[in-house]
Amino acid sequence: MSSEKVPNPIATTAANTKTTPPPHGVEFVKGVNGLDKVVLRDPRGSLAEVYLYGGHVTSWKNDQGEELLFVSNKAIFKPPKAIRGGIPICFPQFSNLGSLDAHGFARNRFWSIDPDPSPFPTNTSNKVFVDLILKPTEEDIKTWPHSYEFRLRVALGPGGDLMLTSRIRNTNSDGKPFTFTFAYHTYFSVSDISEVRVEGLETLDYLDNMQNRKRCTEQGDAITFESEVDKIYLSTPTKIAILDHEKKRTFVIRKDGLPDAVVWNPWDKKAKAMADFGDDEYKHMLCVEAAAIERPITLKPGEEWRGRQELSAVPSSYCSGQLDPRKVLQGS
């Protein structure tokens, strides 16, 4: 869909600011290449940025101003190319598991501000948030002939946590169900990939994309990184921790409705092969993605699916020279 056909929801909102100003902590601005962007600011200092192109979170900063997400310095903020980094949304297809282009089309479409969001089942007090909506274009229907409404809420909690809640409803009028796979393709910023480990996926089965999605079982140790990794972990816990030894920081991923988890780092050879990714940037990023892949979601007309991820960054404590995430994983 060409950009000139897309109404500018921020301009529309801006035109009405005299009567309907944006909520406190929400700002509508222009981002890279003039693309519309929403900035969320928590009173304590944390921040998130969301591009309407892709419904794409590109920045999440703590109250010290430290960037917690990775976006490539070579990212191309120009449709129809997806933005490299942040949190791309993979819908209605993860990777090449289907007939659509890799990762589907949601990350390549212009979303709108949802002017009348239906109530979310979560308590929104003390949160700064924006509601976006995506509906099918004529182009989409040619390749994926279904009618849907995809509502996305991006929220900052009072402690700086970043929450993404997706609700997808089948609005087909022909009585037909549809099926999809999904992922929050989150790129975390890390100090040095060789100093990072992931806890919470030990002993689980995974599909190894480096071996034609061969089904394997993870060993009992935390996951560390010495080469390219591309795995889909199955039936994963609702909480996963990423420990960054050098920064003494632990990312905690809490998820609901998303049973799988993808772990990906392209390493050096694949990094050099990507035009929108720096040759050495693989050292400073790690994707851990809350996903629904192994068992695709099927919705009948009128049915709605909900998938949520909450990200937090907490200081890591040292114990005998080792980071100890167990308090994080076992805590609330």
Order of alpha helices (4+ residues) and beta strands (2+ residues): alpha-beta-beta-beta-beta-beta-beta-beta-alpha-beta-beta-beta-beta-beta-beta-beta-beta-beta-beta-beta-alpha-beta-beta-beta-beta-alpha
